[in-house]
Amino acid sequence: MTAYDDYDDYGTYDANDEAGGLRGPGESREPATEHGMTRRQLMRHAGWFGGAVVLTVAGGEVISQIAGSRGSAAEAATGTTGAAGAADVAAAGSGTLRFVQVSDSHIGFQGPANTDVAGSFTEAVNQVNSLGFRPDFVMHSGDLTHLSMAGQFDQVKHMMSGLRTDRVFTVPGEHDSIGDAGRAYRRAFGAGTLGDGWYSFDTHGVHFIALVNTLSLEKLGHLGNAQIDFVRKDLAGLSSDTPVVVFSHIPLFAMYPKWGWSTDDALKVIALLRRFSSVTCLNGHVHQLFTKTEGNITFHSATTTAYPLPKPGRAPAPTPQVVPARQLKAALGIRTVGYRQGDRELAVKDERLA
């Protein structure tokens, strides 16, 4: 038995009570190609997926709740149910921030796990547009496409243009950089970014950092010295009471290294974040909800809009899972986040497409 046996019926796992990150057995490294990924690595990573979620920032930290059958996004937005609903009431006032995370749309995927990923991503877009409020921005946390083809980037970019929001941000997944070290991704989405596509911005009193940890894959995600130096300089002038939100595709904690669900040099960034009173790290890649808190830092893995992956250790490899058609939407979803200036935590709400 592993710690992952404690997933609930929604596929959510809370690792807050664990001492440190999970460690999987070591594996020999396979040399990467000149583009940072071997075919074997691509096949291993091909099952990974994420989703869309509504996050509310309250008091500088993220509060997470599964919506679904327990209440609609509209109910939560009007504050009719639960703690997350109360947080959304606060977010309805002036000076508040609400944004949406979507992840792992895998446009171009063809397989029995989801025969219409474009259709399910369209449903996610429609769900964002029906939240009852206009998000300040939407973040897609990677694997926008399945095979990094120009037509797939054009398609997902066109689909996201239908989002009713002021801004759309992205970070790349490993499926967005197959064979070209991310050049096609940066042509489509890299305007105004630095290095291989990283950047930061501020809004509503929160500092956001978008990282790229999918280009130098051998076994785990990797940031590299140039990007870590960027983070160091980026954070240097911030007060320690500034809420910080970090986006990446692959988790910045050791969720399940045996499957590559970790970033080998993330601890160097985590050390830079320790002085801040509230840090929230949001990732995709694993196609399932997962929450872990380590001191001042809370990690939230998002669900997907494409297809589910097995829970860690429950299958030989993280490959796309075929579920009955009526259950597929329940495995997919979006995330909303809200924040009111002066609060210490972000309010996070995950909502299924079903």
N, C-alpha and C positions, 0 to 999 in steps of 0.2 A: 504493500500500500504506500502511496505517496501523499504529500500534502494536497495534491490536486483532487483527492477523493472528496474534498469538501465543497465542490462546486454545487450551486443550487440549481433549481429547475430551469433557470434562465441562462445557465452557462456562466454565471458570474462567480468569481472567486475573490475573497478578501484575504489578502496575505498580511494584513496589518500585525498579526500576532506572531509572525515568523521572525526568527532572529537571523537577519541578513537574507541575501538572495539565494535562490535555489542553485545548486550545482549539479550538473550532469556529468556522466563519465567522460573522460578525455577521449578525443579522437585525433587521429593523425591528420595533418593539414595537407590539402591538395593544392599544388601551385596554381595560382590564378592566371588567367589569360592576360594579355596586354590590356584588355578592357575591364579587368577586375572581377570577372566571374567565369567559371568554367561551366560547361554544359551540365556536369553532375550537380554543381551548385544551383544552377537554374532549376533543375528538376527537383532538388530538395526544397527550394524556396517556392516552387510553383504553387504549393497548397496554401500559402499564407494569405490571409485577407483581413480587412478591418471594416469599419462602418461609420455611420453618421450619428452624432450625439449632440444634445443641447447642454451647454455648460453655463452655470450662473456663478459669478464670483461674488462671494459675500464674506467680508472680513479678511480677504487676502488668501483664503483657502478654498479648495473645491469641495463641494458637497455632492455626493453621487446618489442617485436613486433610479431604479428601474421604473419606467412609466408603464407602458403597455396596458394590460388589463386593469391595472390599479388606478388608472386615471389618465386622461388625455393630456396632450401638451397644452391645449387651450384651457383646461381646468387648472393645470398647474400655473399657467401664466396669469390667471385671475386670482390665484391664491386660494382656491376652494379646497385643496387637499394637501395635507402633509407638510413636512419641513421644507421640501423643495418648492412647494407651492408658495409658502411664506417667503422664501428667498426670492421667488419671481415677483411677488408683490413689491418687495423692496426694489427689485430691478425695474419695475414699471415707473419709478420716480425719476426725477432729473438726475443727471450726473451718473447714470448707471450704464453698464456695459453688458451686452448679451451677444454671444457669438455661437456659431455652430461648427462642429467638427464632423466631417465625413471622411471615409477612408476606404481604400482598397476596392475601387469600382471595377478594376480589371477589364476595362473596355477592350473587346477583342477576344476574350476567353470563349472557347467553345468546348463544351463538355456536359455530361449528364448532371453534374452538380448544380448547374444553372444554365439552361439553354437560352436565356435571354437576359444577360447581364445589363445590356443597355436599357431594357425595360425596367429592371429593378432599380437601376440608378435613376431613371426618370421618376419612378415612384418616390425615391428619396428626395429628389429635387422638389417634387410636388409637396411632399410632407414638410420640408423646410418652408416652403412658401405658404403653408397652411398653419403655421405655428401660432398665429394670432398676434405676432409682432414681427417687425423687420429687424433681422440680426444686423449688428454693426459690421460684421464680416463673417465669411465662411472660410474655414481652413480645410483643405483636402490633404490628409497626412500620408499620401503616397500610394504607389501602385495605381495611378490613374489609368494606366494602360496595362495590357497583358504582355505585349511583345515589343513595345517601344517603336511601333511603326508610325510614320508621319500621319497617316490617315486616322489612326487611333487617337493620336494627340489632338488632331483637328476635331474629331468627333466629341471627345470629352470636353474640350474647350468650348465648343458650341453648346453642349448640353449645360455646362455650368454658367453660360451666359444667361440662361433662363432663371438663375437664382435671384430672388428679390432681396438684394443686399447691396451695400455701397461698395464693398471690396471683396475680392476672392484671393486667398493666399494658398500656396501649395508648397509641399516638400516632395522630393522624389522618392519612390520606392525602388527596389532592385529590378522590378519589371519595367521601370521607366528608363533603364540605362543598359539594356542588353546590346552588347556588341559595339557600342560607340561611346562608352564612358560618360553617358548622360548628355551628349551634345544635342540630340533631337529634343530632349526634355527642355534644355536651357533655351533652345530656339523658340519653343512654344511658351515657356513659363518663366524664363530666367531673367527677364528685363529688370534691371535695378538691383540684382543680387550681386554678391561677392564670391570670389573663388569658384567653387563647384556648385554654387546656388544657395549659399547660406546668407542670412540677413537678420535684422532685428527692427523692431518698431515699438512705439509707445502710443497708448491710447487709454483714456479714462483712468490714468494713474497706475496702469499696469504696464510692465515691460515684457515684451514678447521676443523670443529668440527662436528662429527656425533653423534647424541643423540638418546636415546631409550625412548620413552614416551608412550609405548603401553602395558606394562606388568602389571601395577597396575590399570587397568581401573575399575572405578565404573561408573561414568558418563562421565568424561573428561579424556584426556590424563594426564599422571603424570610422572614427572622426578625423584623425590625423593632426599633426602638430600645428599646421597653418590654421585650421579651424579652431582648435583649442586656444591658440593665441588670440584669435578674433574674439572668442568668448571672454577671455581674460581682460582684454582692452575694453570690450563692450560693457562689462559689468563694473569696471573700475570706478566710474564716476557716480554710481547709484548709491542712494542711501540704503542701509540694511533693512529698513521697514518698507521698501518698495516691493509689492507683489510681483513675482516673476513667473512667467509661463513659458515652458520650453516645448517646442514641437519637434518631433523626429519621426521617422518611419519605424525603424527597429527600436525596441525598448532600450532605455538607458540603464536598466537594471537587469540582473540575471534572472529572467523569468524562466527560461529553460534552455541553457546553453547547448545541450545535446542536439537540439534542433536549430541552433543558431539564433535563438531568441534572446539576444544580449548584445552589448557593444563592448568590444575588448578594451577600449581606452576611455570609457565613460566616466570612470572614477575621477579622472583629472578634471572633468567638467563638474561633477558632483561636488568635489572639494571646493571649487570656486563658488558654488551656490550655497554652501553651508552657512555663510554669514547672514543670509537673508531670512527674515522671519517666516516667510511663506513662499514656497516654490511648488509649482504644479507642472509635472511632465506628462505630456499627452502624446501617445504614439498609436500607430496602426500595426500592420504587418501580421499580427497573430490571429486576426479574424474572430476575436471573442473578447468579452469584457473581463477585465482583471484589474484589481486595485491593490496597491501596496503602499504603505507609509513607512518611511524611515526618518525619524526625527522631524525636521521641518519640511521634508520633501515628500509629496504624494505623487505616485505614479498611477496613471489611468491608461490602460490599453483599450482601444475602441473595437467595436464590432465592425462588420463589413456590409457593403451593399451588394456583394457578389455571391459568395458561397461560404459555407462554414468549414472550419478546420477542426480536427480532433483536439480534445483537451490534451495538454502535455502528458506524455507517457502512456496515453490510452491507445496508441496505434504505433506501428513500426516507424512511420514517418508522417510529417505534416502535409498530407495530400488532401485535395478537395473531397469533402464528404457528401455523399448523395443521401438526401433525406426525403421523406414523402412530400409531394408538392405542397400539401396544405401546411406543412411545418417549415417550409423554407423561409417564408417571410419572418417567422418568429425568430430566426437566427440572424436576421439582417436588421439594420437600424441606423439611427442618427443620434448625435449627442448635442445637447445645448448647454452652454455655460453662461452664467451671469455673474456680475460683480457690481457692487455699489461702493463708490469711493469712501474710504474711511473704515470699511469692513476689513476683517482679517482672513476671510476665506472665500473661495469661489464656490458657487453652487453648481454642481454638475448633475445633469439628468440624462439618462440613456433611454431612448424610446425605440421600440421595435417597429418594423414596418407593418407587422400584422395588425 
